[in-house]
């Protein structure tokens, strides 16, 4: 299980030109939807999850991460990522 975590003002991931990103608290989906109800227009934002994983699991190219969410209408979306796809970059 992953734990949803508050995004700091600026979170820098990586450091090089490959696989680096900046996540901002102003993009947090949970904060955007906490004050205003979600309407017919889809909400857009970022969620940050921390997952404790042992190093061998992270380095195994066959490890698959999967995030499944349901919207207020019951429609499910699933995002899948193989660690091997990230490790080859």
C-alpha positions as CSV (number, residue, x, y, z in Angstrom):
1,X,0.0,0.0,0.0
2,X,1.1,3.5,-0.8
3,X,0.7,6.5,1.5
4,X,-0.6,9.7,0.0
5,X,1.7,12.5,1.1
6,X,1.5,16.3,1.1
7,X,3.6,17.8,-1.7
8,X,6.1,20.4,-0.4
9,X,6.3,23.8,-2.1
10,X,8.9,22.6,-4.6
11,X,10.0,19.0,-4.8
12,X,12.9,18.3,-7.1
13,X,13.2,14.7,-8.4
14,X,16.4,13.5,-9.9
15,X,19.2,15.9,-10.7
16,X,20.3,15.3,-14.3
17,X,18.7,16.0,-17.6
18,X,17.1,12.5,-17.7
19,X,14.2,11.5,-15.4
20,X,14.2,14.8,-13.5
21,X,11.1,16.8,-12.6
22,X,9.8,19.5,-10.3
23,X,6.5,18.9,-8.5
24,X,4.8,21.9,-6.9
25,X,2.4,22.1,-4.1
26,X,0.2,24.3,-6.2
27,X,-0.4,21.3,-8.5
28,X,-1.7,19.1,-5.8
29,X,-5.0,17.4,-6.8
30,X,-6.1,16.8,-3.3
31,X,-5.8,20.5,-2.3
32,X,-7.5,21.6,-5.5
33,X,-10.5,19.4,-4.9
34,X,-10.8,19.9,-1.1
35,X,-12.2,23.4,-1.4
36,X,-14.3,23.1,-4.6
37,X,-16.5,20.2,-5.3
38,X,-15.6,18.2,-8.4
39,X,-18.1,19.0,-11.1
40,X,-18.7,17.6,-14.6
41,X,-15.4,19.1,-15.7
42,X,-12.5,16.7,-14.9
43,X,-10.1,17.9,-12.2
44,X,-6.4,17.9,-13.1
45,X,-3.5,17.8,-10.7
46,X,-0.7,15.7,-9.1
47,X,-0.8,13.2,-6.3
48,X,2.4,12.2,-4.4
49,X,2.6,8.6,-3.0
50,X,5.5,7.1,-1.1
51,X,5.9,3.3,-1.3
52,X,8.4,1.4,0.8
53,X,10.3,-0.9,-1.5
54,X,13.4,-3.0,-0.9
55,X,16.3,-2.3,-3.3
56,X,16.2,-5.7,-5.1
57,X,12.5,-5.1,-5.9
58,X,13.3,-1.6,-7.4
59,X,16.2,-3.0,-9.4
60,X,14.2,-6.0,-10.8
61,X,13.1,-5.0,-14.3
62,X,10.0,-7.2,-14.0
63,X,8.7,-5.2,-11.0
64,X,5.4,-3.6,-12.1
65,X,3.9,-0.6,-10.3
66,X,0.1,-0.2,-10.7
67,X,-2.1,2.7,-9.6
68,X,-5.9,2.2,-9.9
69,X,-8.3,5.1,-9.3
70,X,-12.1,5.5,-9.6
71,X,-13.7,8.9,-10.4
72,X,-17.0,10.1,-8.9
73,X,-18.9,8.4,-11.8
74,X,-17.3,5.0,-11.0
75,X,-15.1,5.0,-14.1
76,X,-11.8,3.3,-13.3
77,X,-8.4,4.3,-14.7
78,X,-5.3,2.3,-14.3
79,X,-1.7,3.4,-14.8
80,X,1.0,0.7,-15.0
81,X,4.8,1.0,-15.2
82,X,7.5,-1.6,-15.4
83,X,10.7,-0.8,-13.5
84,X,12.6,-2.1,-16.5
85,X,11.3,0.8,-18.6
86,X,12.7,3.3,-16.2
87,X,15.9,1.5,-15.6
88,X,16.8,1.5,-19.3
89,X,16.8,5.3,-19.5
